[in-house]
Amino acid sequence: MLGFTLPRAARSTRITRAHKVSAALVATASCAAALSLTAAPSDAATPSAHAPAAVKPVSANGLPLTAKDRADDGKKDKVLASSVADHLKVTGVAKQGHTAKEAASRSVERKAIATPKTARKAAPKAAPKRYANNLDGWIRQSLDIMKAKGIPGSYEGLHRNIMRESSGNPNAVNDWDINAINGIPSKGLLQVIQPTFDTYHVAGTANKLTDPVANITAAANYAAHRYGSIDNVNSAY
């Protein structure tokens, strides 16, 4: 096979074009790379591919919130916050009241322990009953004493026998009957002799035969022992 050799000038021209095309391709690639680096954001500014997308708030029906919805939600938040604040205030006041009550209770207990019990004041004594200084008053006072001592008798029984024996005179003296003859005359409203008075005298009355009240109660006491009651006496006894 015959060898074919291009002329020197032809070989020189082909190499030069190839070089130019290669250089142009390299330059074009470099420019494209530079543009790509310039257009792409940096790693710091580029959001992560895995970061979640921002979630837009929606209403209960799934639609985006309107300005009115946001205003209503704001009001609800305020009401809720106010309710919570009020609850906290009420709870705080209740706790303060409970604490104050416990403190007051402890104070009372301490005071009760610290303060010795004082003796109760005796009830004031009732004023003594007053009786008229006459036959009616003497009989009524005698009846009260008889009642306290358990001696039977009534106003009518006492009055009836007094009027028969002395006509209501506390100083009456019998100086003519057998007792007078024996030296122990009957005296007083119910005409009692001294030995009988001494035996049946009622404690709490005057120790004097002619004292109206003492004379009546001693005679009633004697009659109770002998006749059952002064009411049963209708004549000399």
DOBANU-639790 format. One record per residue (C-alpha): residue number from 1; residue in three letters; x, y, z. Coordinates in pm, whole numbers. Layout:
BEGIN
pt seq NUM; type ALA; xx X; yy Y; zz Z
...
end
This chain:
BEGIN
pt seq 1; type MET; xx 0; yy 0; zz 0
pt seq 2; type LEU; xx 136; yy 329; zz -94
pt seq 3; type GLY; xx 180; yy 576; zz 185
pt seq 4; type PHE; xx 12; yy 907; zz 159
pt seq 5; type THR; xx 150; yy 1203; zz 340
pt seq 6; type LEU; xx -21; yy 1537; zz 362
pt seq 7; type PRO; xx 174; yy 1835; zz 289
pt seq 8; type ARG; xx 327; yy 2014; zz 590
pt seq 9; type ALA; xx 100; yy 2309; zz 547
pt seq 10; type ALA; xx -212; yy 2090; zz 552
pt seq 11; type ARG; xx -106; yy 1909; zz 868
pt seq 12; type SER; xx -42; yy 2233; zz 1045
pt seq 13; type THR; xx -387; yy 2376; zz 960
pt seq 14; type ARG; xx -587; yy 2070; zz 1085
pt seq 15; type ILE; xx -421; yy 2064; zz 1425
pt seq 16; type THR; xx -483; yy 2426; zz 1474
pt seq 17; type ARG; xx -862; yy 2395; zz 1415
pt seq 18; type ALA; xx -891; yy 2095; zz 1643
pt seq 19; type HIS; xx -721; yy 2283; zz 1911
pt seq 20; type LYS; xx -954; yy 2577; zz 1861
pt seq 21; type VAL; xx -1266; yy 2363; zz 1876
pt seq 22; type SER; xx -1143; yy 2192; zz 2193
pt seq 23; type ALA; xx -1062; yy 2522; zz 2353
pt seq 24; type ALA; xx -1405; yy 2655; zz 2263
pt seq 25; type LEU; xx -1575; yy 2355; zz 2415
pt seq 26; type VAL; xx -1372; yy 2388; zz 2729
pt seq 27; type ALA; xx -1454; yy 2757; zz 2756
pt seq 28; type THR; xx -1825; yy 2693; zz 2701
pt seq 29; type ALA; xx -1830; yy 2427; zz 2973
pt seq 30; type SER; xx -1649; yy 2656; zz 3211
pt seq 31; type CYS; xx -1899; yy 2936; zz 3151
pt seq 32; type ALA; xx -2193; yy 2700; zz 3206
pt seq 33; type ALA; xx -2044; yy 2579; zz 3532
pt seq 34; type ALA; xx -1981; yy 2933; zz 3646
pt seq 35; type LEU; xx -2338; yy 3033; zz 3569
pt seq 36; type SER; xx -2469; yy 2729; zz 3748
pt seq 37; type LEU; xx -2269; yy 2813; zz 4062
pt seq 38; type THR; xx -2378; yy 3177; zz 4049
pt seq 39; type ALA; xx -2752; yy 3100; zz 4009
pt seq 40; type ALA; xx -2767; yy 2828; zz 4276
pt seq 41; type PRO; xx -2812; yy 2956; zz 4635
pt seq 42; type SER; xx -2559; yy 2873; zz 4902
pt seq 43; type ASP; xx -2605; yy 2582; zz 5138
pt seq 44; type ALA; xx -2674; yy 2821; zz 5427
pt seq 45; type ALA; xx -2955; yy 2999; zz 5238
pt seq 46; type THR; xx -3103; yy 2690; zz 5073
pt seq 47; type PRO; xx -3389; yy 2538; zz 5282
pt seq 48; type SER; xx -3355; yy 2171; zz 5358
pt seq 49; type ALA; xx -3539; yy 1943; zz 5121
pt seq 50; type HIS; xx -3674; yy 1758; zz 5424
pt seq 51; type ALA; xx -3803; yy 2069; zz 5614
pt seq 52; type PRO; xx -4184; yy 2067; zz 5645
pt seq 53; type ALA; xx -4375; yy 2325; zz 5445
pt seq 54; type ALA; xx -4541; yy 2609; zz 5637
pt seq 55; type VAL; xx -4895; yy 2512; zz 5751
pt seq 56; type LYS; xx -5159; yy 2769; zz 5692
pt seq 57; type PRO; xx -5420; yy 2794; zz 5977
pt seq 58; type VAL; xx -5768; yy 2679; zz 5878
pt seq 59; type SER; xx -6110; yy 2712; zz 6039
pt seq 60; type ALA; xx -6329; yy 2427; zz 6169
pt seq 61; type ASN; xx -6479; yy 2375; zz 5821
pt seq 62; type GLY; xx -6134; yy 2329; zz 5663
pt seq 63; type LEU; xx -6127; yy 2667; zz 5488
pt seq 64; type PRO; xx -5849; yy 2921; zz 5542
pt seq 65; type LEU; xx -5903; yy 3152; zz 5837
pt seq 66; type THR; xx -6054; yy 3489; zz 5754
pt seq 67; type ALA; xx -5990; yy 3813; zz 5938
pt seq 68; type LYS; xx -6319; yy 3763; zz 6129
pt seq 69; type ASP; xx -6213; yy 3410; zz 6233
pt seq 70; type ARG; xx -5884; yy 3545; zz 6365
pt seq 71; type ALA; xx -6070; yy 3821; zz 6555
pt seq 72; type ASP; xx -6311; yy 3563; zz 6705
pt seq 73; type ASP; xx -6020; yy 3339; zz 6802
pt seq 74; type GLY; xx -5855; yy 3637; zz 6968
pt seq 75; type LYS; xx -6171; yy 3707; zz 7167
pt seq 76; type LYS; xx -6197; yy 3341; zz 7270
pt seq 77; type ASP; xx -5834; yy 3347; zz 7382
pt seq 78; type LYS; xx -5901; yy 3659; zz 7588
pt seq 79; type VAL; xx -6214; yy 3506; zz 7744
pt seq 80; type LEU; xx -6024; yy 3186; zz 7823
pt seq 81; type ALA; xx -5736; yy 3382; zz 7973
pt seq 82; type SER; xx -5981; yy 3593; zz 8177
pt seq 83; type SER; xx -6160; yy 3279; zz 8298
pt seq 84; type VAL; xx -5834; yy 3120; zz 8404
pt seq 85; type ALA; xx -5730; yy 3441; zz 8582
pt seq 86; type ASP; xx -6065; yy 3462; zz 8762
pt seq 87; type HIS; xx -6037; yy 3098; zz 8866
pt seq 88; type LEU; xx -5690; yy 3161; zz 9000
pt seq 89; type LYS; xx -5814; yy 3468; zz 9190
pt seq 90; type VAL; xx -6109; yy 3279; zz 9340
pt seq 91; type THR; xx -5884; yy 2989; zz 9432
pt seq 92; type GLY; xx -5635; yy 3228; zz 9590
pt seq 93; type VAL; xx -5906; yy 3408; zz 9788
pt seq 94; type ALA; xx -6053; yy 3075; zz 9901
pt seq 95; type LYS; xx -5711; yy 2955; zz 10014
pt seq 96; type GLN; xx -5652; yy 3284; zz 10197
pt seq 97; type GLY; xx -5994; yy 3255; zz 10366
pt seq 98; type HIS; xx -5924; yy 2896; zz 10467
pt seq 99; type THR; xx -5583; yy 2992; zz 10602
pt seq 100; type ALA; xx -5732; yy 3286; zz 10794
pt seq 101; type LYS; xx -6006; yy 3062; zz 10935
pt seq 102; type GLU; xx -5750; yy 2807; zz 11051
pt seq 103; type ALA; xx -5541; yy 3081; zz 11209
pt seq 104; type ALA; xx -5846; yy 3223; zz 11390
pt seq 105; type SER; xx -5940; yy 2876; zz 11510
pt seq 106; type ARG; xx -5591; yy 2818; zz 11644
pt seq 107; type SER; xx -5600; yy 3158; zz 11812
pt seq 108; type VAL; xx -5929; yy 3075; zz 11984
pt seq 109; type GLU; xx -5793; yy 2739; zz 12096
pt seq 110; type ARG; xx -5481; yy 2901; zz 12236
pt seq 111; type LYS; xx -5689; yy 3164; zz 12412
pt seq 112; type ALA; xx -5914; yy 2897; zz 12560
pt seq 113; type ILE; xx -5610; yy 2706; zz 12686
pt seq 114; type ALA; xx -5433; yy 3015; zz 12813
pt seq 115; type THR; xx -5736; yy 3168; zz 12988
pt seq 116; type PRO; xx -5830; yy 2980; zz 13305
pt seq 117; type LYS; xx -6193; yy 2907; zz 13353
pt seq 118; type THR; xx -6352; yy 3145; zz 13596
pt seq 119; type ALA; xx -6615; yy 3035; zz 13839
pt seq 120; type ARG; xx -6966; yy 3102; zz 13727
pt seq 121; type LYS; xx -7128; yy 3390; zz 13899
pt seq 122; type ALA; xx -7396; yy 3283; zz 14136
pt seq 123; type ALA; xx -7742; yy 3382; zz 14030
pt seq 124; type PRO; xx -7866; yy 3679; zz 14231
pt seq 125; type LYS; xx -8085; yy 3576; zz 14517
pt seq 126; type ALA; xx -8448; yy 3659; zz 14483
pt seq 127; type ALA; xx -8564; yy 3941; zz 14704
pt seq 128; type PRO; xx -8742; yy 3814; zz 15013
pt seq 129; type LYS; xx -9117; yy 3807; zz 14982
pt seq 130; type ARG; xx -9290; yy 4080; zz 15174
pt seq 131; type TYR; xx -9611; yy 4031; zz 15367
pt seq 132; type ALA; xx -9853; yy 4284; zz 15507
pt seq 133; type ASN; xx -9834; yy 4337; zz 15881
pt seq 134; type ASN; xx -10197; yy 4233; zz 15940
pt seq 135; type LEU; xx -10402; yy 3918; zz 15979
pt seq 136; type ASP; xx -10407; yy 3849; zz 15607
pt seq 137; type GLY; xx -10027; yy 3889; zz 15581
pt seq 138; type TRP; xx -9965; yy 3672; zz 15890
pt seq 139; type ILE; xx -10179; yy 3390; zz 15755
pt seq 140; type ARG; xx -10015; yy 3402; zz 15411
pt seq 141; type GLN; xx -9665; yy 3402; zz 15556
pt seq 142; type SER; xx -9756; yy 3110; zz 15783
pt seq 143; type LEU; xx -9897; yy 2917; zz 15485
pt seq 144; type ASP; xx -9570; yy 2958; zz 15292
pt seq 145; type ILE; xx -9369; yy 2829; zz 15587
pt seq 146; type MET; xx -9613; yy 2540; zz 15637
pt seq 147; type LYS; xx -9583; yy 2448; zz 15270
pt seq 148; type ALA; xx -9202; yy 2447; zz 15294
pt seq 149; type LYS; xx -9216; yy 2227; zz 15603
pt seq 150; type GLY; xx -9487; yy 1994; zz 15476
pt seq 151; type ILE; xx -9749; yy 2102; zz 15727
pt seq 152; type PRO; xx -10105; yy 2073; zz 15590
pt seq 153; type GLY; xx -10360; yy 2354; zz 15617
pt seq 154; type SER; xx -10550; yy 2612; zz 15417
pt seq 155; type TYR; xx -10618; yy 2981; zz 15439
pt seq 156; type GLU; xx -10983; yy 2912; zz 15518
pt seq 157; type GLY; xx -10901; yy 2663; zz 15797
pt seq 158; type LEU; xx -10655; yy 2899; zz 15963
pt seq 159; type HIS; xx -10875; yy 3207; zz 15933
pt seq 160; type ARG; xx -11184; yy 3029; zz 16064
pt seq 161; type ASN; xx -11011; yy 2899; zz 16380
pt seq 162; type ILE; xx -10831; yy 3228; zz 16444
pt seq 163; type MET; xx -11157; yy 3422; zz 16441
pt seq 164; type ARG; xx -11316; yy 3177; zz 16682
pt seq 165; type GLU; xx -11022; yy 3168; zz 16925
pt seq 166; type SER; xx -10902; yy 3531; zz 16935
pt seq 167; type SER; xx -11105; yy 3739; zz 16686
pt seq 168; type GLY; xx -10770; yy 3810; zz 16514
pt seq 169; type ASN; xx -10599; yy 3966; zz 16817
pt seq 170; type PRO; xx -10235; yy 3841; zz 16844
pt seq 171; type ASN; xx -10214; yy 3954; zz 17209
pt seq 172; type ALA; xx -10534; yy 3782; zz 17328
pt seq 173; type VAL; xx -10498; yy 3589; zz 17660
pt seq 174; type ASN; xx -10744; yy 3342; zz 17815
pt seq 175; type ASP; xx -10734; yy 3391; zz 18193
pt seq 176; type TRP; xx -11034; yy 3193; zz 18302
pt seq 177; type ASP; xx -11012; yy 2832; zz 18161
pt seq 178; type ILE; xx -10841; yy 2533; zz 18320
pt seq 179; type ASN; xx -10510; yy 2622; zz 18164
pt seq 180; type ALA; xx -10526; yy 2967; zz 18320
pt seq 181; type ILE; xx -10615; yy 2808; zz 18654
pt seq 182; type ASN; xx -10308; yy 2582; zz 18617
pt seq 183; type GLY; xx -10090; yy 2887; zz 18547
pt seq 184; type ILE; xx -10035; yy 2825; zz 18176
pt seq 185; type PRO; xx -10295; yy 3044; zz 18005
pt seq 186; type SER; xx -10361; yy 3015; zz 17631
pt seq 187; type LYS; xx -10223; yy 3306; zz 17428
pt seq 188; type GLY; xx -10207; yy 3446; zz 17077
pt seq 189; type LEU; xx -10416; yy 3416; zz 16759
pt seq 190; type LEU; xx -10485; yy 3044; zz 16802
pt seq 191; type GLN; xx -10469; yy 3040; zz 17184
pt seq 192; type VAL; xx -10169; yy 2813; zz 17232
pt seq 193; type ILE; xx -10024; yy 2730; zz 17576
pt seq 194; type GLN; xx -9646; yy 2757; zz 17631
pt seq 195; type PRO; xx -9571; yy 2380; zz 17660
pt seq 196; type THR; xx -9754; yy 2312; zz 17329
pt seq 197; type PHE; xx -9571; yy 2599; zz 17160
pt seq 198; type ASP; xx -9233; yy 2473; zz 17282
pt seq 199; type THR; xx -9305; yy 2121; zz 17152
pt seq 200; type TYR; xx -9444; yy 2217; zz 16809
pt seq 201; type HIS; xx -9249; yy 2534; zz 16741
pt seq 202; type VAL; xx -9147; yy 2552; zz 16373
pt seq 203; type ALA; xx -8785; yy 2640; zz 16298
pt seq 204; type GLY; xx -8745; yy 2965; zz 16110
pt seq 205; type THR; xx -9013; yy 3146; zz 16308
pt seq 206; type ALA; xx -8970; yy 3367; zz 16613
pt seq 207; type ASN; xx -8930; yy 3180; zz 16940
pt seq 208; type LYS; xx -9205; yy 3385; zz 17101
pt seq 209; type LEU; xx -9553; yy 3252; zz 17188
pt seq 210; type THR; xx -9742; yy 3568; zz 17094
pt seq 211; type ASP; xx -9559; yy 3629; zz 16765
pt seq 212; type PRO; xx -9841; yy 3605; zz 16504
pt seq 213; type VAL; xx -9659; yy 3386; zz 16251
pt seq 214; type ALA; xx -9486; yy 3169; zz 16510
pt seq 215; type ASN; xx -9820; yy 3118; zz 16696
pt seq 216; type ILE; xx -10011; yy 3019; zz 16379
pt seq 217; type THR; xx -9747; yy 2774; zz 16246
pt seq 218; type ALA; xx -9696; yy 2606; zz 16587
pt seq 219; type ALA; xx -10075; yy 2563; zz 16630
pt seq 220; type ALA; xx -10108; yy 2426; zz 16273
pt seq 221; type ASN; xx -9822; yy 2184; zz 16339
pt seq 222; type TYR; xx -9987; yy 2064; zz 16659
pt seq 223; type ALA; xx -10326; yy 2024; zz 16486
pt seq 224; type ALA; xx -10163; yy 1829; zz 16200
pt seq 225; type HIS; xx -10018; yy 1580; zz 16449
pt seq 226; type ARG; xx -10340; yy 1543; zz 16649
pt seq 227; type TYR; xx -10621; yy 1600; zz 16396
pt seq 228; type GLY; xx -10450; yy 1559; zz 16061
pt seq 229; type SER; xx -10488; yy 1926; zz 15969
pt seq 230; type ILE; xx -10600; yy 2258; zz 16114
pt seq 231; type ASP; xx -10881; yy 2237; zz 15858
pt seq 232; type ASN; xx -11031; yy 1953; zz 16065
pt seq 233; type VAL; xx -11056; yy 2167; zz 16379
pt seq 234; type ASN; xx -11398; yy 2326; zz 16435
pt seq 235; type SER; xx -11399; yy 2384; zz 16812
pt seq 236; type ALA; xx -11169; yy 2412; zz 17113
pt seq 237; type TYR; xx -10871; yy 2189; zz 17062
end
